[in-house]
Amino acid sequence: MTLPEYFQQLEKQLEAQLPFVAYRHPNSDEFQCQLQQKATLEYLENFQQEGFVFAPFDNQKRTIFFNRKDAVFSKLKCTAEDLVIEEETNTTKEFENSLQQKAFHENIVAKGIETIENSALEKVVLSRKQVLVVKTAPIEYFKRLLKTYPAAFVYCWYHPQVGLWLAATPETLVKTQNNRFKTMALAGTQVFKETAEIAWGEKEKEEQAIVTRTIENALKSIKGIENLQISEVQTHRAGNVVHLKTDITGVFQKDSLEEIVTNLHPTPAVCGLPKEMAKTFILKEEHYDRAFYSGYVGELNIQVEKPRNPRKRNVENSAFNLIERQSNLYVNLRCMQLLENKALLYIGGGITKDSNPTAEWEETLRKAETMQNVL
Ligand SMILES: C=C(O[C@H]1C=CC=C(C(=O)O)[C@@H]1O)C(=O)O
Protein backbone atom coordinates (compact mmCIF):
# COMPACT_ATOMS: atom_id res chain seq x y z
CA MET A 1 0.00 0.00 0.00
CA THR A 2 1.21 3.51 -0.79
CA LEU A 3 0.66 6.60 1.34
CA PRO A 4 -2.03 8.06 -1.01
CA GLU A 5 -3.79 4.66 -0.91
CA TYR A 6 -3.71 4.68 2.89
CA PHE A 7 -5.60 7.99 2.98
CA GLN A 8 -7.88 7.06 0.06
CA GLN A 9 -9.20 4.02 1.89
CA LEU A 10 -10.08 6.26 4.84
CA GLU A 11 -11.93 8.67 2.51
CA LYS A 12 -13.82 5.73 1.02
CA GLN A 13 -14.74 4.36 4.41
CA LEU A 14 -16.03 7.78 5.44
CA GLU A 15 -18.04 8.10 2.24
CA ALA A 16 -19.57 4.66 2.82
CA GLN A 17 -20.37 5.74 6.42
CA LEU A 18 -18.53 2.78 7.88
CA PRO A 19 -16.62 3.00 11.18
CA PHE A 20 -12.83 3.19 11.21
CA VAL A 21 -9.87 4.29 13.20
CA ALA A 22 -6.51 5.39 11.77
CA TYR A 23 -3.59 6.17 14.05
CA ARG A 24 0.11 6.48 14.71
CA HIS A 25 1.81 5.85 18.06
CA PRO A 26 4.17 8.52 19.45
CA ASN A 27 7.51 8.66 17.61
CA SER A 28 6.53 5.71 15.43
CA ASP A 29 7.08 5.23 11.72
CA GLU A 30 3.97 3.09 11.29
CA PHE A 31 0.60 4.44 10.15
CA GLN A 32 -2.10 1.95 11.07
CA CYS A 33 -5.78 1.64 10.34
CA GLN A 34 -8.66 -0.59 11.26
CA LEU A 35 -11.66 -0.50 8.94
CA GLN A 36 -14.88 -2.01 10.25
CA GLN A 37 -17.00 -3.90 7.72
CA LYS A 38 -20.33 -3.25 9.42
CA ALA A 39 -21.84 -0.05 10.82
CA THR A 40 -23.17 -1.59 14.04
CA LEU A 41 -22.30 0.13 17.30
CA GLU A 42 -20.57 -2.28 19.68
CA TYR A 43 -19.59 -1.74 23.28
CA LEU A 44 -16.68 -3.27 25.18
CA GLU A 45 -17.78 -6.33 27.14
CA ASN A 46 -14.55 -7.28 28.86
CA PHE A 47 -10.84 -6.52 28.86
CA GLN A 48 -9.93 -9.82 27.19
CA GLN A 49 -11.30 -8.64 23.84
CA GLU A 50 -8.94 -7.63 21.02
CA GLY A 51 -9.61 -4.36 19.28
CA PHE A 52 -9.76 -0.59 19.59
CA VAL A 53 -11.53 1.15 22.48
CA PHE A 54 -13.03 4.63 22.71
CA ALA A 55 -14.13 5.49 26.24
CA PRO A 56 -15.95 8.61 27.45
CA PHE A 57 -14.85 10.76 30.40
CA ASP A 58 -17.82 9.58 32.46
CA ASN A 59 -16.81 6.13 33.66
CA GLN A 60 -20.49 5.24 34.25
CA LYS A 61 -21.04 5.36 30.50
CA ARG A 62 -20.15 2.57 28.10
CA THR A 63 -16.94 2.22 26.09
CA ILE A 64 -17.23 1.88 22.32
CA PHE A 65 -15.38 -1.08 20.86
CA PHE A 66 -14.10 -1.77 17.34
CA ASN A 67 -13.55 -5.50 17.18
CA ARG A 68 -10.42 -6.62 15.33
CA LYS A 69 -12.01 -9.81 14.12
CA ASP A 70 -14.65 -8.01 12.05
CA ALA A 71 -12.23 -5.55 10.53
CA VAL A 72 -9.69 -5.07 7.79
CA PHE A 73 -6.45 -4.02 9.39
CA SER A 74 -3.40 -2.53 7.69
CA LYS A 75 -0.07 -0.93 8.52
CA LEU A 76 2.18 1.28 6.46
CA LYS A 77 5.81 2.18 7.18
CA CYS A 78 6.05 5.92 6.82
CA THR A 79 7.31 9.03 8.59
CA ALA A 80 5.90 12.51 9.04
CA GLU A 81 8.39 13.86 6.47
CA ASP A 82 6.76 11.75 3.74
CA LEU A 83 3.49 13.64 4.14
CA VAL A 84 2.64 16.37 1.67
CA ILE A 85 0.26 18.94 3.07
CA GLU A 86 -1.85 21.17 0.88
CA GLU A 87 -1.29 24.77 1.89
CA GLU A 88 -4.49 26.63 2.57
CA THR A 89 -5.26 30.02 3.97
CA ASN A 90 -6.61 29.82 7.46
CA THR A 91 -10.36 30.15 7.21
CA THR A 92 -11.42 29.38 10.78
CA LYS A 93 -13.23 31.81 12.98
CA GLU A 94 -14.69 31.73 16.46
CA PHE A 95 -18.30 30.66 16.51
CA GLU A 96 -19.13 31.95 19.96
CA ASN A 97 -18.55 35.11 21.86
CA SER A 98 -15.19 34.62 23.52
CA LEU A 99 -15.80 37.32 26.14
CA GLN A 100 -18.77 35.38 27.48
CA GLN A 101 -16.74 32.16 27.34
CA LYS A 102 -13.90 33.82 29.25
CA ALA A 103 -16.24 35.10 31.96
CA PHE A 104 -17.86 31.70 32.33
CA HIS A 105 -14.55 29.86 32.55
CA GLU A 106 -13.01 32.30 35.01
CA ASN A 107 -16.12 32.03 37.10
CA ILE A 108 -16.06 28.22 37.41
CA VAL A 109 -12.32 28.29 38.10
CA ALA A 110 -12.96 30.77 40.94
CA LYS A 111 -15.70 28.47 42.21
CA GLY A 112 -13.30 25.52 42.03
CA ILE A 113 -10.66 27.39 44.04
CA GLU A 114 -13.24 28.37 46.64
CA THR A 115 -14.44 24.76 46.96
CA ILE A 116 -10.83 23.57 47.35
CA GLU A 117 -10.30 26.13 50.13
CA ASN A 118 -13.47 25.08 51.97
CA SER A 119 -13.69 21.31 51.51
CA ALA A 120 -11.70 18.10 51.13
CA LEU A 121 -11.31 18.76 47.39
CA GLU A 122 -7.57 19.10 46.58
CA LYS A 123 -7.61 19.42 42.81
CA VAL A 124 -10.21 19.66 40.05
CA VAL A 125 -9.64 19.81 36.29
CA LEU A 126 -12.03 22.24 34.62
CA SER A 127 -12.59 22.34 30.92
CA ARG A 128 -14.59 23.93 28.15
CA LYS A 129 -15.49 23.56 24.53
CA GLN A 130 -14.40 26.04 21.86
CA VAL A 131 -16.38 26.04 18.62
CA LEU A 132 -14.77 27.09 15.35
CA VAL A 133 -16.29 27.38 11.90
CA VAL A 134 -14.22 25.28 9.52
CA LYS A 135 -14.20 23.79 6.06
CA THR A 136 -14.64 20.13 6.89
CA ALA A 137 -11.98 17.95 5.35
CA PRO A 138 -11.36 15.41 8.12
CA ILE A 139 -8.67 13.33 6.45
CA GLU A 140 -6.73 16.44 5.50
CA TYR A 141 -6.78 17.52 9.18
CA PHE A 142 -5.60 14.03 10.15
CA LYS A 143 -2.64 14.35 7.74
CA ARG A 144 -1.71 17.71 9.20
CA LEU A 145 -1.84 16.35 12.74
CA LEU A 146 0.44 13.45 11.74
CA LYS A 147 2.85 15.91 10.15
CA THR A 148 2.82 18.49 12.94
CA TYR A 149 2.96 16.23 16.03
CA PRO A 150 5.28 13.24 15.48
CA ALA A 151 5.75 12.80 19.25
CA ALA A 152 2.01 12.52 19.99
CA PHE A 153 -0.50 9.70 19.64
CA VAL A 154 -2.43 10.93 16.63
CA TYR A 155 -5.71 9.36 15.58
CA CYS A 156 -8.81 9.87 13.46
CA TRP A 157 -11.82 7.90 14.72
CA TYR A 158 -15.22 7.65 13.08
CA HIS A 159 -18.51 5.98 13.73
CA PRO A 160 -21.65 7.08 11.81
CA GLN A 161 -23.77 6.99 14.99
CA VAL A 162 -21.22 8.80 17.17
CA GLY A 163 -19.24 11.19 15.02
CA LEU A 164 -15.70 11.96 13.98
CA TRP A 165 -12.93 12.69 16.46
CA LEU A 166 -9.29 13.65 15.99
CA ALA A 167 -6.49 14.21 18.48
CA ALA A 168 -2.78 14.58 19.04
CA THR A 169 -2.48 13.59 22.67
CA PRO A 170 0.68 13.65 24.77
CA GLU A 171 -0.68 11.46 27.58
CA THR A 172 -0.51 7.68 28.05
CA LEU A 173 -3.15 6.12 30.27
CA VAL A 174 -1.48 2.70 30.33
CA LYS A 175 0.67 0.58 28.04
CA THR A 176 1.20 -3.13 28.61
CA GLN A 177 3.58 -5.63 27.08
CA ASN A 178 3.20 -9.18 28.38
CA ASN A 179 3.30 -8.72 32.18
CA ARG A 180 4.91 -5.28 32.23
CA PHE A 181 3.00 -2.00 32.29
CA LYS A 182 3.84 1.66 31.95
CA THR A 183 1.83 4.75 32.80
CA MET A 184 2.57 8.44 33.39
CA ALA A 185 1.65 11.32 35.66
CA LEU A 186 1.34 14.39 33.43
CA ALA A 187 0.34 17.84 34.66
CA GLY A 188 1.45 21.47 34.85
CA THR A 189 1.63 23.56 31.71
CA GLN A 190 3.66 26.42 30.30
CA VAL A 191 4.30 27.74 26.82
CA PHE A 192 7.31 26.16 25.09
CA LYS A 193 10.06 28.66 24.29
CA GLU A 194 12.97 27.42 22.21
CA THR A 195 15.47 29.83 23.72
CA ALA A 196 14.60 30.05 27.40
CA GLU A 197 15.57 27.62 30.14
CA ILE A 198 12.43 25.99 31.53
CA ALA A 199 11.74 26.76 35.19
CA TRP A 200 8.70 25.40 37.02
CA GLY A 201 6.73 27.14 39.77
CA GLU A 202 5.51 25.58 43.00
CA LYS A 203 1.88 25.54 41.77
CA GLU A 204 2.75 23.32 38.79
CA LYS A 205 5.06 21.09 40.84
CA GLU A 206 2.32 20.52 43.41
CA GLU A 207 -0.33 19.98 40.72
CA GLN A 208 1.82 17.27 39.12
CA ALA A 209 2.87 15.70 42.45
CA ILE A 210 -0.83 15.15 43.25
CA VAL A 211 -1.18 13.16 40.03
CA THR A 212 1.91 11.01 40.74
CA ARG A 213 0.84 10.31 44.33
CA THR A 214 -2.70 9.36 43.29
CA ILE A 215 -1.56 7.05 40.48
CA GLU A 216 0.94 5.39 42.82
CA ASN A 217 -1.77 4.75 45.44
CA ALA A 218 -4.28 3.56 42.82
CA LEU A 219 -1.77 1.01 41.55
CA LYS A 220 -0.55 -0.13 44.98
CA SER A 221 -4.09 -1.15 45.89
CA ILE A 222 -4.17 -3.72 43.05
CA LYS A 223 -3.26 -7.31 43.93
CA GLY A 224 -0.23 -8.67 42.10
CA ILE A 225 1.34 -5.34 41.15
CA GLU A 226 5.06 -5.51 41.87
CA ASN A 227 8.27 -3.71 41.19
CA LEU A 228 6.63 -0.29 40.99
CA GLN A 229 9.20 2.24 39.78
CA ILE A 230 8.72 5.98 39.64
CA SER A 231 11.07 8.16 37.60
CA GLU A 232 12.34 11.64 38.35
CA VAL A 233 10.05 14.46 37.24
CA GLN A 234 10.90 15.56 33.68
CA THR A 235 9.77 18.27 31.28
CA HIS A 236 7.70 16.84 28.43
CA ARG A 237 7.02 18.82 25.26
CA ALA A 238 3.61 18.63 23.62
CA GLY A 239 3.52 20.94 20.58
CA ASN A 240 3.50 24.56 21.67
CA VAL A 241 3.36 23.74 25.41
CA VAL A 242 5.40 21.73 27.92
CA HIS A 243 4.26 19.67 30.92
CA LEU A 244 5.80 18.00 33.93
CA LYS A 245 5.89 14.22 33.66
CA THR A 246 6.78 11.21 35.78
CA ASP A 247 7.02 7.72 34.24
CA ILE A 248 5.63 4.89 36.32
CA THR A 249 6.38 1.25 35.48
CA GLY A 250 5.77 -2.13 37.05
CA VAL A 251 4.80 -5.74 36.70
CA PHE A 252 1.16 -6.87 36.80
CA GLN A 253 -0.94 -9.99 36.61
CA LYS A 254 -2.54 -10.37 33.19
CA ASP A 255 -6.12 -10.52 34.39
CA SER A 256 -5.80 -7.22 36.30
CA LEU A 257 -5.71 -4.88 33.28
CA GLU A 258 -9.36 -3.98 33.80
CA GLU A 259 -8.68 -3.10 37.43
CA ILE A 260 -5.69 -0.94 36.45
CA VAL A 261 -7.74 0.99 33.90
CA THR A 262 -10.71 1.35 36.25
CA ASN A 263 -8.50 2.57 39.08
CA LEU A 264 -6.64 5.05 36.91
CA HIS A 265 -9.44 6.51 34.78
CA PRO A 266 -10.22 9.36 35.08
CA THR A 267 -6.82 10.32 36.52
CA PRO A 268 -6.29 13.57 38.46
CA ALA A 269 -4.70 14.93 35.26
CA VAL A 270 -8.22 15.17 33.82
CA CYS A 271 -10.57 14.89 36.80
CA GLY A 272 -9.12 15.65 40.24
CA LEU A 273 -8.71 14.49 43.79
CA PRO A 274 -10.63 12.95 45.53
CA LYS A 275 -11.86 11.42 42.27
CA GLU A 276 -15.61 11.17 43.00
CA MET A 277 -15.80 14.63 44.54
CA ALA A 278 -13.98 16.18 41.57
CA LYS A 279 -16.16 14.30 39.10
CA THR A 280 -19.36 15.48 40.82
CA PHE A 281 -18.09 19.07 40.70
CA ILE A 282 -17.23 18.76 36.99
CA LEU A 283 -20.58 17.20 35.99
CA LYS A 284 -22.50 19.85 37.93
CA GLU A 285 -20.50 22.98 37.09
CA GLU A 286 -19.03 22.68 33.60
CA HIS A 287 -22.47 22.93 31.93
CA TYR A 288 -21.51 20.97 28.83
CA ASP A 289 -20.94 17.33 27.92
CA ARG A 290 -17.28 16.31 27.78
CA ALA A 291 -18.30 13.23 25.77
CA PHE A 292 -15.04 11.50 24.77
CA TYR A 293 -12.70 14.35 25.74
CA SER A 294 -10.59 13.19 28.71
CA GLY A 295 -11.79 9.63 28.21
CA TYR A 296 -9.33 7.09 26.85
CA VAL A 297 -8.61 5.69 23.44
CA GLY A 298 -6.41 2.98 21.94
CA GLU A 299 -5.51 -0.62 21.30
CA LEU A 300 -6.59 -3.40 23.60
CA ASN A 301 -4.86 -6.81 23.65
CA ILE A 302 -3.39 -6.44 20.19
CA GLN A 303 -1.33 -9.37 18.94
CA VAL A 304 2.12 -8.23 17.95
CA GLU A 305 4.73 -10.43 16.33
CA LYS A 306 8.19 -9.99 17.83
CA PRO A 307 11.22 -11.49 16.11
CA ARG A 308 13.13 -13.84 18.42
CA ASN A 309 16.46 -12.63 19.70
CA PRO A 310 18.92 -14.04 17.10
CA ARG A 311 21.68 -14.30 19.71
CA LYS A 312 19.63 -16.77 21.78
CA ARG A 313 20.96 -20.33 21.59
CA ASN A 314 17.75 -22.18 20.81
CA VAL A 315 18.26 -22.62 17.05
CA GLU A 316 15.21 -24.86 16.62
CA ASN A 317 12.82 -22.16 17.72
CA SER A 318 14.60 -19.23 16.17
CA ALA A 319 12.63 -19.59 12.93
CA PHE A 320 9.42 -18.64 14.74
CA ASN A 321 8.47 -15.20 15.86
CA LEU A 322 7.04 -14.60 19.31
CA ILE A 323 3.43 -13.50 19.58
CA GLU A 324 2.93 -10.92 22.27
CA ARG A 325 -0.19 -9.17 23.57
CA GLN A 326 -0.05 -5.41 23.90
CA SER A 327 -2.43 -2.71 25.03
CA ASN A 328 -1.74 0.94 24.28
CA LEU A 329 -4.28 3.27 25.82
CA TYR A 330 -4.02 7.06 25.76
CA VAL A 331 -5.92 9.84 27.50
CA ASN A 332 -8.04 11.67 24.94
CA LEU A 333 -6.59 15.19 25.19
CA ARG A 334 -5.84 17.92 22.62
CA CYS A 335 -8.78 16.56 20.70
CA MET A 336 -11.65 17.82 18.59
CA GLN A 337 -14.91 16.60 17.21
CA LEU A 338 -15.75 17.52 13.62
CA LEU A 339 -19.30 18.31 12.60
CA GLU A 340 -20.56 19.35 9.17
CA ASN A 341 -18.89 22.77 9.21
CA LYS A 342 -17.73 23.15 12.78
CA ALA A 343 -14.85 21.93 14.89
CA LEU A 344 -15.47 21.47 18.61
CA LEU A 345 -12.20 21.82 20.49
CA TYR A 346 -12.04 20.48 24.05
CA ILE A 347 -9.54 21.95 26.50
CA GLY A 348 -9.04 22.08 30.25
CA GLY A 349 -6.60 22.65 33.06
CA GLY A 350 -5.86 21.51 36.59
CA ILE A 351 -7.08 23.80 39.40
CA THR A 352 -5.45 23.83 42.83
CA LYS A 353 -5.68 26.33 45.69
CA ASP A 354 -2.95 28.44 44.02
CA SER A 355 -4.63 28.77 40.62
CA ASN A 356 -5.49 32.08 39.01
CA PRO A 357 -8.71 32.24 36.93
CA THR A 358 -7.33 34.49 34.17
CA ALA A 359 -4.13 32.43 33.86
CA GLU A 360 -6.28 29.29 33.61
CA TRP A 361 -8.36 30.83 30.81
CA GLU A 362 -5.16 31.70 28.95
CA GLU A 363 -3.86 28.17 29.45
CA THR A 364 -6.93 26.79 27.67
CA LEU A 365 -6.22 29.16 24.76
CA ARG A 366 -2.66 27.83 24.50
CA LYS A 367 -3.83 24.23 24.64
CA ALA A 368 -6.50 24.92 21.98
CA GLU A 369 -3.69 25.97 19.62
CA THR A 370 -2.65 22.30 19.27
CA MET A 371 -5.78 21.73 17.17
CA GLN A 372 -6.17 25.28 15.87
CA ASN A 373 -2.73 25.07 14.24
CA VAL A 374 -4.00 22.48 11.77
CA LEU A 375 -7.42 23.95 10.99
C1 LIG B 1 -6.76 18.58 30.78
C2 LIG B 1 -5.82 18.82 29.87
O1 LIG B 1 -4.48 18.64 30.14
C3 LIG B 1 -4.04 17.92 31.28
C4 LIG B 1 -2.73 17.29 30.93
C5 LIG B 1 -1.55 17.97 31.09
C6 LIG B 1 -1.52 19.18 31.79
C7 LIG B 1 -2.63 19.65 32.40
C8 LIG B 1 -2.61 20.95 33.15
O2 LIG B 1 -1.54 21.58 33.24
O3 LIG B 1 -3.62 21.39 33.65
C9 LIG B 1 -3.91 18.89 32.44
O4 LIG B 1 -3.94 18.19 33.66
C10 LIG B 1 -6.14 19.28 28.52
O5 LIG B 1 -5.25 19.39 27.70
O6 LIG B 1 -7.34 19.52 28.23
The ligand as an ORCA input file, in Angstrom:
! r2SCAN-3c Opt
* xyz 0 1
  C      -6.755     18.583     30.776
  C      -5.818     18.820     29.874
  O      -4.479     18.635     30.139
  C      -4.036     17.918     31.280
  C      -2.727     17.292     30.931
  C      -1.551     17.967     31.089
  C      -1.520     19.185     31.788
  C      -2.633     19.651     32.403
  C      -2.608     20.946     33.149
  O      -1.541     21.577     33.245
  O      -3.624     21.387     33.652
  C      -3.905     18.886     32.440
  O      -3.942     18.190     33.656
  C      -6.139     19.282     28.521
  O      -5.246     19.388     27.697
  O      -7.345     19.519     28.234
*
